[in-house]
Amino acid sequence: MKPRVLLLLTLLLPLTALTADFDHAHRAFSALLQKHVVSQDGGHATRVDYASLQRDRAPLAGYLRSLSAVTQAEFDGWSKERQMAFLINAYNGFTLELVLQNYPVKSIKDIGGPFSNPWKRAFFRLLGREFSLDGIEHDTLRKPGAYAEVRVHYALNCASIGCPALREEAYTADKLATQLEEQAVRFLSDRSRNRYADGRLEVAAIFKWFADDWTSGYRGFDGRTAPINSREAYFARYAPLLARDPVGREQVAAGRAELTFLDYDWALNAVSR
């Protein structure tokens, strides 16, 4: 083998080895989440012990580096399930990192000051380029025709009390459908954020902000369910979770309950000390 070719192969070896050995079980991230995420309110919500996670910055940094090492070409060769798990974990992992970079902070919205949007800040690299949290959520996961999976809203955690719970484990391709559905049930059965009351169905603001995701013939990334073209039709599936009394359950199941939207709590989802 010519010396020049041998040198090129030697230089490429570290990057190839790093990406080829990517851990699709996301074990390092799961270990951190299990250690620092605390279940509350009967499992409907979680809080993060940011103070203790701050002391585990090195493992978190190592995991985030492994995400950043994945190339676009490698990512494109994965199954849709592997791609989604990767992107969800990246969003949640880099959100934790952003909070830790500015901790203590009362709300993620305070990061960067009143005229800065933390979700639009390109503060990390992913798939070979500069990326922001919005880039993961809106430009990739929610990109029309990409994944068509509304339950991703229950998996992405924006470090706020109003958000669906940060799961105490990483998302993985082999369990993704089950994990997403568990997150949906977890959030929709949380009566502090979604409930039938006084003749109305009061739901979280995410159902207003992302209304189009529930009105465009949603089927889910696995395509196993009949198309859903309205929020009312979607909520009808979960009527037993949203309404406790038979009359309310019937109204929600029939799609006749008036929708109202609750205020969002942007306070940091930190454990109380």
WODAKA-V691081 format. One record per pair of residues at least 24 apart in sequence whose ideal C-beta (glycine too) atoms are under 10 Angstrom apart, sorted by the first residue. I is the first residue (numbers start at 1). J is the second residue. D is the distance in whole Angstrom. If there is no record, write none. Layout:
i:I j:J d:D
i:I j:J d:D
//
This chain:
i:14 j:69 d:10
i:15 j:69 d:7
i:15 j:71 d:8
i:16 j:71 d:10
i:16 j:74 d:10
i:17 j:69 d:10
i:18 j:65 d:9
i:18 j:66 d:7
i:18 j:69 d:5
i:18 j:70 d:9
i:19 j:66 d:9
i:19 j:69 d:6
i:19 j:70 d:6
i:19 j:71 d:6
i:19 j:73 d:9
i:19 j:74 d:5
i:19 j:75 d:10
i:20 j:74 d:8
i:21 j:66 d:9
i:21 j:69 d:10
i:22 j:66 d:6
i:22 j:67 d:9
i:22 j:69 d:8
i:22 j:70 d:6
i:22 j:74 d:8
i:22 j:75 d:10
i:22 j:78 d:9
i:22 j:82 d:9
i:22 j:86 d:9
i:23 j:63 d:9
i:23 j:66 d:7
i:23 j:170 d:10
i:23 j:172 d:10
i:24 j:78 d:8
i:24 j:79 d:10
i:24 j:81 d:10
i:24 j:82 d:6
i:24 j:85 d:7
i:24 j:86 d:8
i:24 j:170 d:10
i:24 j:172 d:7
i:24 j:173 d:6
i:24 j:174 d:9
i:25 j:85 d:10
i:25 j:170 d:8
i:25 j:172 d:6
i:25 j:173 d:9
i:25 j:174 d:9
i:25 j:175 d:10
i:26 j:63 d:8
i:26 j:66 d:9
i:26 j:67 d:9
i:26 j:85 d:7
i:26 j:86 d:8
i:26 j:88 d:10
i:26 j:89 d:5
i:26 j:90 d:10
i:26 j:93 d:9
i:26 j:169 d:9
i:26 j:170 d:4
i:26 j:171 d:7
i:26 j:172 d:6
i:26 j:173 d:10
i:27 j:63 d:9
i:27 j:169 d:10
i:27 j:170 d:8
i:27 j:172 d:9
i:28 j:59 d:6
i:28 j:60 d:8
i:28 j:62 d:7
i:28 j:63 d:4
i:28 j:64 d:10
i:28 j:66 d:7
i:28 j:93 d:10
i:28 j:170 d:8
i:29 j:59 d:9
i:29 j:60 d:8
i:29 j:63 d:5
i:29 j:64 d:9
i:29 j:66 d:9
i:29 j:67 d:9
i:29 j:89 d:6
i:29 j:90 d:9
i:29 j:92 d:8
i:29 j:93 d:6
i:29 j:96 d:9
i:29 j:169 d:8
i:29 j:170 d:4
i:29 j:171 d:9
i:30 j:63 d:10
i:30 j:89 d:9
i:30 j:167 d:9
i:30 j:168 d:8
i:30 j:169 d:5
i:30 j:170 d:4
i:30 j:171 d:9
i:30 j:172 d:8
i:31 j:56 d:9
i:31 j:59 d:7
i:31 j:63 d:9
i:31 j:169 d:9
i:31 j:170 d:9
i:32 j:56 d:6
i:32 j:59 d:6
i:32 j:60 d:6
i:32 j:63 d:7
i:32 j:93 d:8
i:32 j:96 d:8
i:32 j:170 d:9
i:33 j:89 d:9
i:33 j:92 d:8
i:33 j:93 d:9
i:33 j:96 d:9
i:33 j:166 d:7
i:33 j:167 d:7
i:33 j:168 d:5
i:33 j:169 d:6
i:33 j:170 d:6
i:34 j:168 d:6
i:34 j:169 d:6
i:34 j:170 d:9
i:35 j:59 d:9
i:35 j:168 d:9
i:36 j:60 d:9
i:36 j:96 d:9
i:36 j:166 d:10
i:36 j:168 d:9
i:36 j:271 d:9
i:37 j:92 d:10
i:37 j:96 d:10
i:37 j:157 d:9
i:37 j:165 d:8
i:37 j:166 d:6
i:37 j:167 d:8
i:37 j:168 d:5
i:37 j:169 d:9
i:37 j:269 d:9
i:37 j:271 d:9
i:38 j:166 d:10
i:38 j:168 d:8
i:38 j:269 d:10
i:38 j:270 d:10
i:38 j:271 d:5
i:38 j:272 d:10
i:39 j:165 d:8
i:39 j:168 d:7
i:40 j:161 d:10
i:40 j:165 d:9
i:40 j:269 d:10
i:40 j:271 d:9
i:40 j:272 d:9
i:41 j:165 d:9
i:41 j:190 d:7
i:41 j:191 d:9
i:41 j:192 d:7
i:42 j:186 d:10
i:42 j:189 d:9
i:42 j:190 d:9
i:43 j:165 d:8
i:43 j:168 d:10
i:43 j:186 d:7
i:43 j:189 d:9
i:43 j:190 d:9
i:44 j:164 d:9
i:44 j:165 d:7
i:44 j:185 d:10
i:44 j:186 d:6
i:44 j:187 d:8
i:44 j:188 d:10
i:44 j:189 d:7
i:44 j:190 d:4
i:44 j:191 d:8
i:44 j:192 d:8
i:44 j:193 d:8
i:44 j:194 d:10
i:45 j:161 d:8
i:45 j:162 d:10
i:45 j:163 d:9
i:45 j:164 d:9
i:45 j:165 d:5
i:45 j:166 d:9
i:45 j:186 d:8
i:45 j:187 d:9
i:45 j:190 d:7
i:45 j:192 d:8
i:45 j:193 d:9
i:45 j:269 d:8
i:46 j:157 d:8
i:46 j:163 d:10
i:46 j:164 d:9
i:46 j:165 d:4
i:46 j:166 d:5
i:46 j:167 d:8
i:46 j:168 d:7
i:46 j:186 d:9
i:46 j:269 d:7
i:46 j:271 d:9
i:47 j:161 d:8
i:47 j:165 d:9
i:47 j:166 d:8
i:47 j:268 d:9
i:47 j:269 d:5
i:47 j:270 d:6
i:47 j:271 d:4
i:47 j:272 d:8
i:48 j:95 d:10
i:48 j:96 d:7
i:48 j:99 d:8
i:48 j:100 d:10
i:48 j:157 d:9
i:48 j:159 d:7
i:48 j:166 d:6
i:48 j:268 d:8
i:48 j:269 d:6
i:48 j:270 d:6
i:48 j:271 d:7
i:49 j:270 d:8
i:49 j:271 d:5
i:49 j:273 d:9
i:50 j:96 d:8
i:50 j:99 d:6
i:50 j:100 d:7
i:50 j:103 d:5
i:50 j:104 d:8
i:50 j:105 d:9
i:50 j:159 d:9
i:50 j:268 d:8
i:50 j:269 d:9
i:50 j:270 d:5
i:50 j:271 d:8
i:50 j:273 d:10
i:51 j:100 d:10
i:51 j:103 d:8
i:51 j:104 d:8
i:51 j:270 d:8
i:51 j:271 d:8
i:51 j:273 d:7
i:52 j:271 d:9
i:53 j:96 d:7
i:53 j:97 d:10
i:53 j:99 d:9
i:53 j:100 d:7
i:53 j:103 d:9
i:53 j:270 d:10
i:54 j:99 d:10
i:54 j:100 d:6
i:54 j:103 d:6
i:54 j:104 d:9
i:56 j:100 d:10
i:57 j:96 d:10
i:57 j:97 d:8
i:57 j:100 d:6
i:57 j:101 d:10
i:60 j:93 d:7
i:60 j:94 d:10
i:60 j:96 d:7
i:60 j:97 d:6
i:60 j:100 d:8
i:61 j:97 d:8
i:61 j:100 d:10
i:63 j:89 d:9
i:63 j:90 d:10
i:63 j:93 d:6
i:63 j:97 d:10
i:63 j:170 d:9
i:64 j:89 d:10
i:64 j:90 d:8
i:64 j:93 d:6
i:64 j:94 d:7
i:64 j:96 d:9
i:64 j:97 d:6
i:64 j:124 d:7
i:64 j:125 d:10
i:64 j:126 d:10
i:65 j:124 d:10
i:65 j:125 d:10
i:66 j:93 d:10
i:67 j:93 d:7
i:67 j:94 d:8
i:67 j:124 d:8
i:67 j:125 d:9
i:67 j:126 d:6
i:67 j:127 d:9
i:67 j:131 d:10
i:68 j:94 d:9
i:68 j:124 d:7
i:68 j:125 d:5
i:68 j:126 d:6
i:68 j:127 d:9
i:68 j:128 d:9
i:68 j:131 d:9
i:69 j:125 d:9
i:69 j:126 d:10
i:69 j:128 d:10
i:70 j:126 d:8
i:70 j:127 d:7
i:70 j:128 d:9
i:71 j:127 d:7
i:71 j:128 d:5
i:72 j:126 d:9
i:72 j:127 d:4
i:72 j:128 d:5
i:72 j:129 d:8
i:73 j:127 d:9
i:73 j:128 d:9
i:74 j:127 d:9
i:74 j:128 d:10
i:75 j:126 d:9
i:75 j:127 d:6
i:75 j:128 d:9
i:75 j:140 d:10
i:76 j:127 d:9
i:78 j:173 d:8
i:79 j:173 d:6
i:79 j:176 d:10
i:80 j:146 d:9
i:80 j:147 d:7
i:80 j:149 d:9
i:80 j:173 d:9
i:80 j:176 d:9
i:80 j:221 d:6
i:80 j:222 d:9
i:81 j:147 d:10
i:81 j:171 d:9
i:81 j:172 d:8
i:81 j:173 d:4
i:81 j:174 d:8
i:81 j:175 d:9
i:81 j:176 d:5
i:81 j:177 d:8
i:81 j:221 d:7
i:81 j:222 d:9
i:82 j:172 d:9
i:82 j:173 d:4
i:82 j:174 d:9
i:82 j:176 d:9
i:83 j:140 d:9
i:83 j:141 d:9
i:83 j:146 d:9
i:83 j:147 d:8
i:83 j:173 d:8
i:83 j:221 d:10
i:84 j:140 d:10
i:84 j:141 d:7
i:84 j:146 d:9
i:84 j:147 d:6
i:84 j:149 d:7
i:84 j:152 d:7
i:84 j:155 d:9
i:84 j:171 d:7
i:84 j:173 d:8
i:84 j:176 d:6
i:84 j:177 d:10
i:84 j:180 d:9
i:84 j:221 d:7
i:85 j:155 d:9
i:85 j:170 d:7
i:85 j:171 d:4
i:85 j:172 d:5
i:85 j:173 d:5
i:85 j:174 d:9
i:85 j:175 d:9
i:85 j:176 d:6
i:85 j:179 d:9
i:86 j:126 d:9
i:86 j:127 d:9
i:86 j:136 d:10
i:86 j:170 d:10
i:86 j:171 d:9
i:86 j:172 d:10
i:86 j:173 d:9
i:87 j:126 d:9
i:87 j:127 d:9
i:87 j:135 d:10
i:87 j:136 d:5
i:87 j:137 d:9
i:87 j:140 d:6
i:87 j:141 d:5
i:87 j:146 d:10
i:87 j:147 d:9
i:87 j:152 d:9
i:87 j:155 d:10
i:87 j:156 d:9
i:87 j:171 d:9
i:88 j:136 d:8
i:88 j:137 d:10
i:88 j:141 d:7
i:88 j:149 d:10
i:88 j:152 d:7
i:88 j:155 d:5
i:88 j:156 d:6
i:88 j:157 d:9
i:88 j:167 d:9
i:88 j:170 d:9
i:88 j:171 d:5
i:88 j:176 d:8
i:88 j:179 d:9
i:88 j:180 d:9
i:89 j:155 d:9
i:89 j:167 d:10
i:89 j:170 d:5
i:89 j:171 d:6
i:89 j:172 d:9
i:90 j:124 d:8
i:90 j:126 d:6
i:90 j:127 d:9
i:90 j:131 d:8
i:90 j:133 d:9
i:90 j:136 d:6
i:90 j:140 d:9
i:90 j:141 d:10
i:91 j:119 d:10
i:91 j:126 d:10
i:91 j:131 d:10
i:91 j:133 d:6
i:91 j:134 d:10
i:91 j:135 d:10
i:91 j:136 d:5
i:91 j:137 d:6
i:91 j:140 d:9
i:91 j:141 d:8
i:91 j:152 d:9
i:91 j:155 d:8
i:91 j:156 d:5
i:91 j:157 d:8
i:91 j:158 d:9
i:92 j:133 d:10
i:92 j:136 d:10
i:92 j:155 d:8
i:92 j:156 d:7
i:92 j:157 d:5
i:92 j:158 d:9
i:92 j:159 d:9
i:92 j:166 d:6
i:92 j:167 d:8
i:92 j:170 d:8
i:92 j:171 d:8
i:93 j:124 d:9
i:93 j:170 d:9
i:94 j:123 d:8
i:94 j:124 d:5
i:94 j:126 d:8
i:94 j:131 d:8
i:94 j:132 d:9
i:94 j:133 d:6
i:94 j:136 d:8
i:95 j:119 d:9
i:95 j:133 d:6
i:95 j:136 d:10
i:95 j:156 d:8
i:95 j:157 d:6
i:95 j:158 d:7
i:95 j:159 d:5
i:95 j:160 d:10
i:95 j:163 d:10
i:95 j:166 d:9
i:96 j:157 d:9
i:96 j:159 d:7
i:96 j:166 d:8
i:97 j:123 d:8
i:97 j:124 d:7
i:98 j:123 d:7
i:98 j:124 d:9
i:98 j:133 d:8
i:98 j:159 d:8
i:99 j:159 d:5
i:99 j:268 d:7
i:99 j:269 d:9
i:99 j:270 d:9
i:103 j:268 d:9
i:103 j:270 d:9
i:104 j:268 d:8
i:104 j:270 d:8
i:105 j:159 d:9
i:105 j:268 d:6
i:105 j:270 d:9
i:106 j:266 d:9
i:106 j:267 d:7
i:106 j:268 d:6
i:106 j:270 d:9
i:107 j:159 d:8
i:107 j:160 d:7
i:107 j:161 d:9
i:107 j:265 d:9
i:107 j:266 d:5
i:107 j:267 d:6
i:107 j:268 d:6
i:107 j:269 d:10
i:108 j:133 d:10
i:108 j:158 d:6
i:108 j:159 d:4
i:108 j:160 d:6
i:108 j:163 d:10
i:108 j:266 d:7
i:108 j:267 d:10
i:108 j:268 d:7
i:108 j:269 d:9
i:109 j:158 d:9
i:109 j:159 d:10
i:109 j:160 d:8
i:109 j:266 d:5
i:109 j:267 d:10
i:109 j:268 d:10
i:110 j:266 d:9
i:110 j:268 d:9
i:111 j:159 d:9
i:118 j:158 d:9
i:118 j:159 d:9
i:119 j:158 d:8
i:133 j:158 d:8
i:133 j:159 d:10
i:137 j:210 d:10
i:138 j:210 d:10
i:142 j:210 d:8
i:142 j:212 d:9
i:142 j:213 d:7
i:144 j:212 d:9
i:144 j:216 d:8
i:146 j:221 d:9
i:147 j:220 d:9
i:147 j:221 d:5
i:148 j:213 d:9
i:148 j:216 d:8
i:148 j:217 d:8
i:148 j:218 d:7
i:148 j:219 d:6
i:148 j:220 d:7
i:148 j:221 d:6
i:148 j:223 d:8
i:149 j:176 d:9
i:149 j:177 d:10
i:149 j:180 d:7
i:149 j:213 d:9
i:149 j:218 d:8
i:149 j:219 d:9
i:149 j:220 d:6
i:149 j:221 d:4
i:149 j:222 d:9
i:150 j:180 d:9
i:150 j:184 d:9
i:150 j:206 d:10
i:150 j:207 d:10
i:150 j:210 d:8
i:150 j:212 d:10
i:150 j:213 d:5
i:150 j:214 d:6
i:150 j:216 d:9
i:150 j:218 d:5
i:150 j:219 d:10
i:150 j:220 d:8
i:150 j:221 d:10
i:150 j:228 d:8
i:150 j:231 d:10
i:150 j:234 d:7
i:151 j:176 d:10
i:151 j:177 d:9
i:151 j:179 d:9
i:151 j:180 d:4
i:151 j:181 d:7
i:151 j:182 d:10
i:151 j:183 d:7
i:151 j:184 d:5
i:151 j:187 d:9
i:151 j:213 d:10
i:151 j:218 d:9
i:151 j:220 d:7
i:151 j:221 d:9
i:152 j:180 d:7
i:152 j:183 d:9
i:152 j:210 d:10
i:152 j:213 d:9
i:152 j:221 d:9
i:153 j:180 d:10
i:153 j:183 d:9
i:153 j:184 d:9
i:153 j:187 d:9
i:153 j:204 d:9
i:153 j:206 d:5
i:153 j:207 d:9
i:153 j:209 d:9
i:153 j:210 d:6
i:153 j:213 d:7
i:153 j:214 d:10
i:154 j:179 d:9
i:154 j:180 d:7
i:154 j:181 d:9
i:154 j:182 d:9
i:154 j:183 d:4
i:154 j:184 d:5
i:154 j:185 d:9
i:154 j:186 d:7
i:154 j:187 d:5
i:154 j:188 d:8
i:154 j:206 d:9
i:155 j:179 d:7
i:155 j:180 d:6
i:155 j:182 d:10
i:155 j:183 d:6
i:155 j:184 d:9
i:155 j:187 d:10
i:156 j:183 d:10
i:156 j:206 d:10
i:157 j:183 d:10
i:157 j:269 d:7
i:158 j:206 d:10
i:158 j:264 d:10
i:158 j:266 d:8
i:158 j:269 d:9
i:159 j:266 d:9
i:159 j:267 d:10
i:159 j:268 d:6
i:159 j:269 d:6
i:159 j:270 d:9
i:160 j:264 d:7
i:160 j:265 d:6
i:160 j:266 d:5
i:160 j:267 d:7
i:160 j:268 d:7
i:160 j:269 d:6
i:161 j:192 d:10
i:161 j:193 d:10
i:161 j:264 d:9
i:161 j:265 d:4
i:161 j:266 d:8
i:161 j:267 d:5
i:161 j:268 d:8
i:161 j:269 d:5
i:161 j:270 d:9
i:162 j:192 d:10
i:162 j:193 d:7
i:162 j:204 d:7
i:162 j:205 d:7
i:162 j:206 d:8
i:162 j:262 d:9
i:162 j:263 d:8
i:162 j:264 d:4
i:162 j:265 d:4
i:162 j:266 d:6
i:162 j:267 d:8
i:162 j:269 d:9
i:163 j:187 d:9
i:163 j:193 d:10
i:163 j:204 d:9
i:163 j:206 d:8
i:163 j:264 d:9
i:163 j:265 d:9
i:163 j:266 d:9
i:163 j:269 d:7
i:164 j:188 d:9
i:164 j:190 d:8
i:164 j:193 d:8
i:164 j:204 d:8
i:164 j:206 d:8
i:165 j:190 d:8
i:165 j:269 d:9
i:166 j:269 d:7
i:176 j:221 d:8
i:176 j:222 d:9
i:177 j:220 d:8
i:177 j:221 d:8
i:177 j:222 d:6
i:177 j:224 d:8
i:180 j:220 d:8
i:180 j:221 d:9
i:180 j:222 d:10
i:181 j:220 d:9
i:184 j:234 d:10
i:184 j:237 d:9
i:184 j:238 d:7
i:184 j:241 d:9
i:185 j:238 d:7
i:185 j:241 d:7
i:186 j:241 d:10
i:187 j:238 d:10
i:187 j:241 d:9
i:188 j:234 d:10
i:188 j:235 d:8
i:188 j:237 d:9
i:188 j:238 d:5
i:188 j:239 d:10
i:188 j:240 d:10
i:188 j:241 d:5
i:188 j:242 d:6
i:189 j:238 d:8
i:189 j:240 d:9
i:189 j:241 d:4
i:189 j:242 d:8
i:190 j:241 d:9
i:191 j:241 d:9
i:191 j:242 d:9
i:191 j:244 d:8
i:192 j:262 d:9
i:192 j:265 d:9
i:193 j:262 d:6
i:193 j:264 d:9
i:193 j:265 d:9
i:194 j:235 d:9
i:194 j:238 d:9
i:194 j:241 d:8
i:194 j:242 d:6
i:194 j:262 d:8
i:195 j:241 d:9
i:195 j:242 d:6
i:195 j:243 d:8
i:195 j:244 d:8
i:195 j:248 d:9
i:195 j:262 d:9
i:196 j:235 d:9
i:196 j:239 d:8
i:196 j:241 d:10
i:196 j:242 d:5
i:196 j:243 d:4
i:196 j:244 d:8
i:196 j:245 d:8
i:196 j:247 d:9
i:196 j:248 d:4
i:196 j:249 d:8
i:196 j:251 d:7
i:196 j:252 d:6
i:196 j:257 d:6
i:197 j:242 d:10
i:197 j:243 d:9
i:197 j:244 d:10
i:197 j:245 d:10
i:197 j:248 d:8
i:197 j:260 d:9
i:198 j:248 d:10
i:198 j:258 d:10
i:198 j:260 d:10
i:199 j:247 d:9
i:199 j:248 d:8
i:199 j:251 d:8
i:199 j:257 d:8
i:199 j:258 d:7
i:200 j:248 d:9
i:200 j:251 d:9
i:200 j:257 d:6
i:200 j:258 d:5
i:200 j:259 d:7
i:200 j:260 d:5
i:201 j:231 d:9
i:201 j:232 d:8
i:201 j:235 d:6
i:201 j:239 d:9
i:201 j:242 d:6
i:201 j:243 d:8
i:201 j:248 d:8
i:201 j:251 d:8
i:201 j:252 d:6
i:201 j:255 d:10
i:201 j:256 d:9
i:201 j:257 d:4
i:201 j:258 d:7
i:201 j:259 d:5
i:201 j:260 d:7
i:201 j:261 d:10
i:202 j:242 d:9
i:202 j:257 d:9
i:202 j:258 d:9
i:202 j:259 d:8
i:202 j:260 d:5
i:202 j:261 d:7
i:202 j:262 d:6
i:203 j:231 d:8
i:203 j:235 d:7
i:203 j:242 d:8
i:203 j:257 d:10
i:203 j:259 d:6
i:203 j:260 d:8
i:203 j:261 d:6
i:203 j:262 d:7
i:204 j:261 d:7
i:204 j:262 d:6
i:204 j:263 d:9
i:204 j:264 d:7
i:204 j:265 d:10
i:205 j:261 d:5
i:205 j:262 d:6
i:205 j:263 d:7
i:205 j:264 d:4
i:205 j:265 d:10
i:206 j:261 d:9
i:206 j:264 d:8
i:207 j:231 d:6
i:207 j:234 d:9
i:207 j:235 d:8
i:207 j:259 d:8
i:207 j:261 d:7
i:207 j:262 d:10
i:208 j:259 d:8
i:208 j:260 d:9
i:208 j:261 d:5
i:208 j:262 d:10
i:208 j:264 d:10
i:209 j:261 d:9
i:209 j:264 d:9
i:211 j:259 d:10
i:211 j:261 d:10
i:230 j:255 d:7
i:230 j:259 d:10
i:231 j:255 d:9
i:231 j:259 d:7
i:232 j:256 d:8
i:232 j:257 d:7
i:232 j:258 d:10
i:232 j:259 d:7
i:235 j:259 d:8
//
